């Protein structure tokens, strides 16, 4: 993951998650995710059962603040742009 842009109101993360990769537990504030590849991701949020999601290239999703781990359980790299609100 790398910070693509940041200022007082938002932070933009450019994340690439290779197949089989597990991102350690981390937190995100409210924000929007834009997906650039089709990929399968297992999300384990604090206090919830793991969920597998099929992300589709060219789609986006609003996300509430979350603390979670992310695992790419598919065969293709996940590429997502995450736009996080700071306030």
N, C-alpha and C positions, 0 to 999 in steps of 0.2 A: 504494500500500500504506500502511496505517496501523496503528499499534500499538493494538489494541483493549483490551488488558489486559496487565499485566506484574507479576510479583513474583519472589521468589527461586527458584522452581522452574520456572515456565513463562512463555513469552511467547506472546501470541495476536495474530496478524496478520489483518487483514481486507483481502483483496486483490481488486481489480477490474481485469481486464485487457481493455480494449476490443479489438475485432477489428483485426487488423493490427499490434498493439503487440508490440514485442520488448523484454522486460526484460533489461537488461544483466546480465552474469555476476555471480552472487552465491552465497552459501553459506547453507545451512540445516542446523541440527543435526537429530537424530532427532525425529520428530514425526508428528502425525496431520493429514490434510487432510480437510475436510468441504466438499463441492461443493454449491452452491446453484443452479447453472445447468448446462444442457447446453452443452458447448463442445468445440472441438477445439484441442489444444495440442501444439506441437512442443517437446520437451525435448531439449536438447543438454547432456549431462553430460560433465564433464572425462574424457577418455580413452575415451569411448564414441561410437558412431554416433548421430546424431539419431533420436529415436523420436516418432511421432505417437500421441497418446492421445485417446480420446473420453471425456470426463468427463460423468457423468450426475448431474443434480440429485438430491439426497437420498442420495447415496452418500458413502462415506468411504474413505480408504486410509492405511495406515501407510507412512511413508517413512523410509528410512535417511538418515543425514546425506549431503548432496550439495552439490556446487558445480556450477552449471549456468546456462544461459540458457533463457528461456521465451518462446515466440512463440505468440500466439493466431492460428492459421491458419484459424479458422472465421468464421462470419458473426454470431455472437452473443457478447456480453460474457461473459467468464469471471468468476465470483464464487466465491471460496474463502476459508474460514476455516482458517488454519494454526495449529495448537497445537504449539509447539516446547518440547521439554524442555531445561532448562538444565544438567542434571547427567548 
